[in-house]
């Protein structure tokens, strides 16, 4: 769920589109160095009425995969897994809102894999998923992760290692997953192309959100490409230069 920002022309992340049926798979390309990252693939699967970017992330060498933020529409997620020919070894949650976590309990039972994340500060949201579902008109079940994630932890997907950053603001337990070697990140609803996450939901904190972005994300480097929870991909450099919420001291 994102804040609304003024419209403007923003360059899209340079990606190579591999397929366009139930999902879209990308290989991120570093525009500055013209370096293709061959070992990490991501299929973006829009789910729920919120069109949340559930992401099927996999290591191309091992074909081991993670489903990131399965908010719902599990049939579409199953189709993407089958099309990609990967072996899902875990589910990762960036935070506890229904559009990101609503399908996690059912998918965990179906696949027999653990749920990792978010930070434990979002436990109150995860336990209220059924209530959130009734409010928004679709089914969801509470879920307790098999592993909570903390600042400095790492998450593995095949041979890929992701560093965990605790980035509160949109929700108290939001986490961002970063591959420093492959120069990409999964940012959930912390940051979007041209906007940032909403802070008017339970546990939201606008000042904390801007601190998380400025103190933890932007120092990672302008060349970091990211997949966000809604809308198109971007880079930290593009958002540093053009995102209206990141200018000056921030507008929140």
C-alpha positions as CSV (number, residue, x, y, z in Angstrom):
1,X,0.0,0.0,0.0
2,X,1.6,3.2,-1.2
3,X,1.4,6.9,-0.7
4,X,0.1,8.9,-3.7
5,X,2.8,11.1,-5.3
6,X,2.7,13.7,-8.0
7,X,2.9,12.2,-11.5
8,X,6.0,12.6,-13.6
9,X,8.3,10.9,-16.0
10,X,10.5,8.3,-14.2
11,X,12.8,6.0,-16.0
12,X,12.0,2.3,-15.5
13,X,14.6,-0.2,-14.3
14,X,16.3,-1.8,-17.3
15,X,15.2,-5.4,-17.2
16,X,15.1,-8.2,-19.7
17,X,11.6,-9.7,-19.9
18,X,11.7,-13.5,-20.3
19,X,8.1,-14.5,-20.4
20,X,4.7,-12.9,-20.1
21,X,2.0,-15.4,-19.3
22,X,0.9,-15.8,-15.7
23,X,4.0,-13.9,-14.6
24,X,6.9,-11.9,-15.8
25,X,10.5,-13.0,-15.2
26,X,13.4,-10.6,-15.2
27,X,17.1,-10.6,-15.2
28,X,18.3,-7.3,-13.8
29,X,20.8,-5.4,-15.9
30,X,23.2,-2.8,-14.4
31,X,22.9,0.1,-16.9
32,X,26.1,1.7,-15.8
33,X,28.4,-1.3,-16.2
34,X,26.2,-3.1,-18.7
35,X,26.5,-6.2,-16.6
36,X,23.9,-8.9,-16.8
37,X,23.2,-10.9,-13.6
38,X,22.6,-14.4,-14.8
39,X,22.3,-16.3,-11.5
40,X,19.2,-14.7,-10.0
41,X,15.7,-14.7,-11.6
42,X,12.5,-13.1,-10.4
43,X,8.9,-13.7,-11.6
44,X,6.6,-10.9,-10.5
45,X,3.0,-12.2,-9.9
46,X,0.4,-9.5,-9.2
47,X,-2.0,-10.9,-6.6
48,X,-5.1,-9.7,-4.6
49,X,-7.3,-6.8,-5.4
50,X,-4.4,-4.6,-4.4
51,X,-2.2,-6.0,-7.3
52,X,0.6,-6.8,-4.8
53,X,3.8,-7.9,-6.4
54,X,4.2,-11.4,-5.1
55,X,7.7,-12.4,-6.3
56,X,9.0,-15.9,-7.1
57,X,12.8,-15.5,-6.6
58,X,15.2,-18.3,-7.6
59,X,18.8,-19.2,-8.0
60,X,19.3,-20.2,-11.6
61,X,22.2,-22.5,-10.8
62,X,20.3,-24.7,-8.2
63,X,16.7,-23.9,-9.3
64,X,15.9,-23.4,-5.6
65,X,13.3,-20.7,-5.0
66,X,11.4,-18.6,-2.5
67,X,7.9,-17.2,-2.8
68,X,8.0,-13.7,-1.4
69,X,4.8,-12.2,0.0
70,X,2.1,-14.6,-1.2
71,X,-0.8,-12.3,-0.3
72,X,-3.4,-14.5,-2.1
73,X,-4.5,-15.8,-5.6
74,X,-2.5,-19.0,-4.9
75,X,-3.6,-20.4,-8.2
76,X,-1.6,-17.8,-10.0
77,X,1.4,-18.5,-7.8
78,X,1.2,-22.2,-8.4
79,X,1.1,-21.6,-12.1
80,X,4.2,-19.4,-12.0
81,X,6.1,-22.1,-10.0
82,X,5.1,-24.7,-12.5
83,X,6.1,-22.5,-15.5
84,X,9.4,-21.7,-14.0
85,X,10.3,-25.3,-13.2
86,X,11.8,-24.4,-9.8
87,X,11.8,-26.0,-6.3
88,X,10.3,-23.8,-3.7
89,X,12.2,-24.1,-0.4
90,X,10.7,-21.3,1.6
91,X,8.2,-18.5,1.9
92,X,9.5,-15.0,2.8
93,X,7.3,-12.2,4.2
94,X,8.5,-8.6,4.1
95,X,5.7,-7.5,6.5
96,X,2.3,-8.5,7.9
97,X,-0.3,-6.7,5.8
98,X,-3.0,-8.9,4.2
99,X,-2.0,-8.3,0.6
100,X,1.5,-9.6,1.4
101,X,0.8,-12.4,3.9
102,X,-2.8,-13.4,3.5
103,X,-2.0,-16.7,1.6
104,X,1.2,-17.6,3.5
105,X,-0.5,-20.1,5.9
106,X,-2.2,-22.1,3.2
107,X,0.8,-22.1,0.9
108,X,3.0,-23.3,3.7
109,X,0.7,-26.2,4.3
110,X,0.5,-27.0,0.6
111,X,4.3,-26.9,-0.1
112,X,5.6,-28.1,3.3
113,X,8.1,-25.3,3.5
114,X,9.0,-22.8,6.3
115,X,7.9,-19.2,6.5
116,X,10.7,-16.7,7.2
117,X,10.1,-13.1,8.2
118,X,9.1,-10.5,8.8
119,X,10.4,-8.9,12.1
120,X,8.5,-10.0,15.2
121,X,7.1,-6.5,15.6
122,X,4.5,-7.4,12.9
123,X,3.2,-10.4,14.9
124,X,0.1,-8.4,15.8
125,X,-0.7,-7.9,12.1
126,X,-0.1,-11.5,11.2
127,X,-2.5,-12.7,14.0
128,X,-5.2,-10.4,12.7
129,X,-5.1,-11.5,9.1
130,X,-8.5,-13.1,9.2
131,X,-9.9,-9.7,10.5
132,X,-8.1,-7.9,7.8
133,X,-9.6,-10.3,5.2
134,X,-13.1,-9.7,6.4
135,X,-12.5,-5.9,6.2
136,X,-11.2,-6.1,2.6
137,X,-13.5,-8.8,1.3
138,X,-11.2,-11.8,0.8
139,X,-10.1,-14.8,2.9
140,X,-6.9,-14.9,4.9
141,X,-5.6,-17.0,7.8
142,X,-3.3,-16.0,10.6
143,X,0.2,-17.2,10.3
144,X,3.2,-17.5,12.7
145,X,6.5,-17.6,10.9
146,X,8.9,-20.4,11.5
147,X,11.6,-17.8,11.7
148,X,11.5,-14.2,12.6
149,X,14.0,-11.9,10.9
150,X,16.2,-9.3,12.6
151,X,18.7,-6.7,11.4
152,X,21.9,-8.4,10.4
153,X,20.3,-11.8,9.7
154,X,20.8,-13.5,6.3
155,X,18.3,-15.5,4.2
156,X,19.4,-18.1,1.7
157,X,17.7,-19.0,-1.6
158,X,19.8,-21.7,-3.2
159,X,23.3,-20.2,-3.6
160,X,22.0,-16.7,-3.2
161,X,22.4,-14.9,0.2
162,X,20.2,-12.0,1.1
163,X,21.0,-9.6,3.9
164,X,18.1,-8.5,6.2
165,X,17.5,-4.9,7.1
166,X,14.8,-4.0,9.6
167,X,13.1,-1.0,8.1
168,X,10.1,0.1,10.3
169,X,7.7,2.8,9.2
170,X,5.1,1.3,6.9
171,X,4.7,-1.3,9.6
172,X,6.8,-1.9,12.7
173,X,8.2,-5.2,11.5
174,X,8.9,-4.4,7.8
175,X,12.1,-5.9,6.5
176,X,14.1,-5.4,3.3
177,X,16.2,-8.2,1.7
178,X,19.4,-7.1,-0.1
179,X,21.8,-9.0,-2.3
180,X,24.9,-6.8,-2.2
181,X,26.8,-9.0,-4.6
182,X,24.0,-9.0,-7.2
183,X,23.0,-5.4,-6.5
184,X,19.3,-5.8,-6.0
185,X,16.8,-5.7,-3.2
186,X,13.2,-6.7,-2.3
187,X,11.8,-3.8,-0.4
188,X,8.2,-4.7,0.3
189,X,6.1,-1.5,0.8
190,X,9.0,0.5,2.2
191,X,9.8,2.3,-1.1
192,X,8.2,2.5,-4.5
193,X,8.9,4.1,-7.8
194,X,8.0,7.7,-7.1
195,X,6.4,7.1,-3.7
196,X,6.8,5.4,-0.3
197,X,4.7,3.1,1.8
198,X,1.5,4.3,3.6
199,X,1.9,5.3,7.3
200,X,-1.7,5.7,8.2
201,X,-2.2,2.0,9.0
202,X,-1.8,0.4,12.5
203,X,1.8,0.8,13.6
204,X,2.7,3.2,10.8
205,X,5.3,5.9,11.5
206,X,6.2,8.4,8.8
207,X,9.4,9.7,10.5
208,X,10.6,6.1,11.0
209,X,9.9,5.3,7.4
210,X,12.0,8.1,6.1
211,X,14.8,7.2,8.5
212,X,14.7,3.6,7.3
213,X,15.0,4.7,3.6
214,X,17.6,7.4,4.1
215,X,19.7,5.6,6.7
216,X,19.5,2.0,5.5
217,X,18.5,1.9,1.9
218,X,20.0,4.8,0.1
219,X,23.5,4.2,1.5
220,X,23.5,0.8,-0.3
221,X,24.3,2.6,-3.6
222,X,22.5,4.1,-6.5
223,X,23.0,1.0,-8.7
224,X,20.8,-1.2,-6.5
225,X,17.7,-2.3,-8.4
226,X,14.7,-3.1,-6.4
227,X,11.4,-4.9,-6.7
228,X,8.7,-3.2,-4.5
229,X,5.4,-4.4,-3.3
230,X,3.2,-2.6,-5.8
231,X,3.9,-1.1,-9.2
232,X,7.0,-1.0,-11.4
233,X,10.6,-1.7,-10.4
234,X,13.2,1.1,-9.9
235,X,16.7,1.8,-8.6
236,X,17.8,3.6,-5.5
237,X,19.6,6.1,-7.6
238,X,16.4,7.0,-9.5
239,X,14.5,7.4,-6.3
240,X,17.2,9.4,-4.6
241,X,17.0,11.9,-7.5
242,X,13.2,12.0,-8.3
243,X,11.1,10.6,-5.5
244,X,9.3,13.6,-3.9
245,X,9.2,12.0,-0.5
246,X,13.0,11.8,-0.4
247,X,13.8,15.4,-1.1
248,X,15.1,17.6,1.7
249,X,14.0,16.3,5.0
250,X,11.2,14.3,3.5
251,X,7.6,15.4,3.1
252,X,6.0,13.0,5.5
